[in-house]
Amino acid sequence: MQAFPSRDQPGQPALGDPIGQAFLDAQAGRPEPLVVERDDGFIAVDAIGYLDALDERDLWAVGQLAGRVVDVGAGAGRAAHLLQERGQQVTALDTSPGAVRACRQRGIGDVYLGSPRQAAADGMAAGFDSALLLGNNIGLLASREAAGPFLADVGALLRPGGVIVGTASDPYQTGNRAHLDYHERNRERGRLPGHATIRVRYQRLATGWFDWLIPSPGELEELARPVGWQITDLRRGPGPQYAVVLGRIGGLGRLGHPGGRPAADYVTHRQHAHHLLALDHHEVPEAAPDHRCRGVLHGPVPRREHDVLGAVPGGDLNVGAFPGGDRQQQVSLGEDADPGVVRVHDDRGSDLARRHHPRRLTQRVGRPDG
């Protein structure tokens, strides 16, 4: 990372809190643009309206929040203010003194100056049901190396069953040559293509240089899994933007089932599935060795051998198998199973597809005889 010039060096911006100052000036009726400068010389005006109403993507993200919320990187408090108006308990957390002051001026009742790790150390551990990373704050994961520790720090603030909801952009949905060249430079350095080293400037103030991560949904999943998180819901658009919900692997998700329900349109390697859950080849489970045709379907528990993942639709017997099933249910012809299935009794068993091969998913649920 580059060294930042001294505040005494002529012609250079002074180190300070440009983001917080921009919020305060905007609230005072003197809005000025923030400028983001990348370490390859690329500059851009920050297009996020920090005092504006939430857009459709942000509203979707806020709608996924349940219980008590910690708004990480709360900025000027757009989301916290909306949640507070809706009657939800929310703590606005930010490392910018100016942002914290702007939140208080906006009427946010519970505001904290510091990082998630500091908040946990100050007695807030396991005090929240949801964590929000709005304003593309998935970028706070910073880098491949820092992502896991950051997610662990945020997770430490959450109770069992808590979720992390955030927004980001897919870096690969661009034709800008400056960005594509930067991606290639990152690959040569062993970094993720969307890893940016930036600083933020406002008038004569600037931050120091810091890392900001712009991951694709697939890359986000790969970073989250080693520390126990997985994507459980995903909303794409507009354009390269997306919003995402992360739930704990094997923990109670938002639906009340272990691990939650995987996102129906999430696929790694930038592939898009529609209505079906797609899995990488190494994630495909195989049937239990003692599984008999018309016998018991074992599981399901997410991503372990002998489990059934994803939907298993079929003909007249519409049994849906979802990760985290923890009970058994007998399903008649034409009836749907409740989420979280299920054991299929012998008299209404399931048939493997005629062309079923070992190590592949069951393709359908057959019609019982008679």
N, C-alpha and C positions, 0 to 999 in steps of 0.2 A: 504494500500500500504506500502511496506517495506521502511524503512529509508535507504538512500544510505550512505555508509561509507565515512568518511572524506578523503580528498585527502592526508592528512598527515599520514593516517594509513598505516603501512608497508604492502606490498604485495597486496594492493588494487589499482584498476585503479583510475586515476584522473578524476574528473568531467570535461567535456568539450564538444566539438562539434565533436564527432568521425565521424559522417556521412559526414559533410562538409569537414573534413580533408581527408577522404577517397576519396571524389570526386576530391579534389585539387591534391592529390598525383597521382591519376589515370590519370588526365589530364597532369601531368608532366612526365608521362611514368613510374610511380612507383606504379602500382596497387597492392593492398593488400586486403584480404577479410575482410568484415564486419561480425561480429558474433552477433547473436541474442540470448539472454539469457532469458528464461522464469522463473517465480518465483517458479516453482516446480523443478528447476535445469536442465530442458531440454535446450540444446543448439543446434543451427543450423547455418550453414554458409549461409549468405544471397545470394541467387542465382540470383537475378535480376542484369542484366548487365547494370549499370546506364549510361555507355557511348556507349553501343551497339545500333545497329539499332533496331527499333521497330519490335516486332513479329506480327503475324497475328491478334491476339486478340487486341493488342494495336493499330494497324493500323485501325481496324474496329472502335474502340472507337474514335480515332482521326477523322475518317471520318464522325462521327455524329455531329461534332462541326460546328456551323455556326456563322458568324459575328465575333464580338470581343470576345476573349477568355481570361479567367483568369485560369492559370495553377496552381492549388492549391497543394502545396507540389511538386514544380517543380524539385527538386533535382538538377542534373547537367544540366538540360535543354534539355533533349532528345526530348520531345514532342514540347516544345516551339521553339526549333531550326527548327524542321520540319515544324511547322505551319508558322514560319517566312519566311522560304524558299518558301512556297506556297503562300506567299503574304497576309496571314491573320494577323490582329492585335492581338498581344498576350502579356499579362503581366505574367511574371514568378514570382510567390509568394512562399516564403518559410520562415520558422522561423529560419533556420540554416544560420548563417553568412557565413560559408564556402560554402554552396550551392549557396547562392546569389553571392558570389565572383566567383564561378565556372561558373555560368550562364553568368556573365559579361565577363569572359575570353573566353567563347565560342561564344560571339558576340550577345547575346540576348539584344535587344535594351531597353526593358522596364522591369525592375526588381524591386521587392518590398520585403523588409525584414519585415516580420510581419505575423500576422494571418488574416483570412478573416474579423474578427470583427474589428481589427485595421485598415484594409484597408478601410472598410466602413466608419469608423470614420474619416479617412483622406481624405474623399471626393470622394471615388470610388464607393459609393453606386449607384446601378442601372446603372452602367457604362458598363456592359458586356452582351453579348447574350448567352454565354455558359461558364460553369465552368467544368474544367477537373480534375479528381482525378485518375491519372494514377499510375502505380506501386503498385497496390493493395491498393491505398490510400483511398478506402472506409473504410479502417481500422481507419482512422482519426475520424470516428464517436465515437470511443473509448469505449462506453458502452451503455447499454439500456437507462440510465439516461441522458447521454451527447449527444446522437445521435440527438435528436430533436433540441436542441440549436445550435449544429454545422450546421445542415442543414439549419436552419433559418439564421445563419450568412452567409453561402455561398449564400443562396437565396437573401439576402439583397444586394449582389453585382450585381444581375441580373435584367435586364429589364423585363417587362411583356412578357411572351412567352419564357423566357430563360429556358435552360435545364442544368441539371447536368449529366455529363457522367463520369463513373468511372469503375474501375476493382477491382475484388476481387476473393476469392476462397470459394467454398462451404465446410464448415468444416466437414460436415457429410460424404463426399466422402473420407474416410480414413479407413484403417484397422490397423493403427499404435496404439498399445496398450497404449503408452505414451499419445497420443492425446485423445484416448477414455477415459482413466482414468481422464485426465484433464477436459474433458467435464462433467463427472459425478461429479467431485469435484465442478465444477461451478454450476451445478444444485442444489447440496446440499446447496450452498451459495446463491441461488436465483439469479444467474447470467445467462446470455445467455451462452450456451455451448462454443461458439466461442470467448468469452471474454477472452483475454489474458493480463496479466500484464508482461511487458517485459522491458528490457533495451538493448541498442545496444552498442557493444564494438568494438574498433578499436585500435590495438596495446595497448598502455597504457592508452587510453582514454575511457570513458564510459558516456552515458547519465544517467540521473536519471531514476528511475522506472516510467513507464507510461502505460496507458491502451490502448489497440489496439483491435479493434473489427473485427472478421471474421464472418460475417453473411451469412446465406443462402439467396437466392433471396426472399423466402417467409418471412424470418425475416426482411430483409431490407424493404420490402413493409410495414410490420406491424409497423416498426419504422418511416417510412417516412410519412404515411398517417395522423397521428395526427397533423403534422405541414404543411399539404397541398401539399404533393408530392406523386406521384405514379409512378410505373414502366411503361414506355411506349414502351420500346424495351429491348430485352435481347438476348445476344449471349452466348451460352454455349460452353465450351471447349477451349483448349484441357484439358482433364482430369477434375479436379474439378474447374478449372478456369472459370470465366465468365466476361463478360462486360455488362454494364447496362446503360440505359438512364432513367433519372427521369424527369418527367414534372409536372407542377403544376396542381392539381386537379381543374377542372373548368376554368383554364386559357387557353390561346392559346398555343397549343403544336407545335411540329415541323411541323406538317402537315397543320397548319393554322386553325385547328378546335378546339373548346373548349375542353380542357383536353387532346388533342392529341389522338392517337389511341392506345389502350392497346396492349401490347406485345402478339403476336399470340401464343407463346409457354410458357407464364408465368402462372403457377398454384402454389398456396400455398401448404404447407405441403409436399413439395418435390415430388409432382406428376408432370408428364410431359405430356402435351397435344401436339398434332401435328395438325396444320392447323386450330384448333378451339380454341376460347377463352373459358377457363373454369373459373367458378366463385364459390366461397364458397356459401353455402346455404343461408347465410344471405345477400348476394349481389344480389340474383336473384330477378328481379323486377316482378311485376304483372301488368296485363293490367289495364287500367283505368276502373273505375266502369261503366262508360257509353260507354265503347267500344262495338260496334256492329259488328257482323260478316259482313264482306264486308264493314266495315266503316273505320274510320280514325285510323291509328296507331299514338298514341300520342308520342311526344318527337322526337328523344331521347336526353336527357341530362344525363351525367354520374351519375349513382348510386343514382337516386331518384325514388321514387315510381311513377308508371305510365310510366316509360321509357323503351325503348327497348335497350338492350346492345348487343354488339357483332354482328357477322354476322348472317343474317337470309336468307340463301340460299334456293332456291326451284325451282325445275323443269324447266319449260320454262321461268318463270318470275324471272330472276336472280336479285332480289333486295338485295343489301347488306346494312344492317343497322349498322352504326357505331356511337359510342358515340360522341356527339357534333354536331349532325345534326342540322342545323339551317335554313333550307329552305325546300321547297316542290318541287316535281318533278313528272311528270307523266311518267310512264315507260311502254313501249309496250312489247308484247311478244318477247322473244329472245334478248332483250336489257338489258344492265347493267345500274344500277343507278350510278350516280356520287357519290364519297365519301361524306359522311355527309348528309345522307338522313333524311328524306324525308317524305312527306305525300303522301299516296296512295289514289287517287281519287276514289269515289264510283263506277265509271263505270269500274275501274280496281282494285278492292279491294283485300284484303287479307283474306284468310280463316284460321281459327284455325284448327289445326290437330284434327281429329275426337276424339282422346283420350286425348285432351288437358285438363289439370286440372288447377284450380285456383292456383295462386302463382308460376306458372312455365312459362318458356319462350315459346313464339310462336315457333313451331317446323318447320314450313314450310310456304311458301307463295303459296297459291293455284292458280290454273288456273281459270281465269274469265270465266263465262258462255258465250257461243256463240262464 
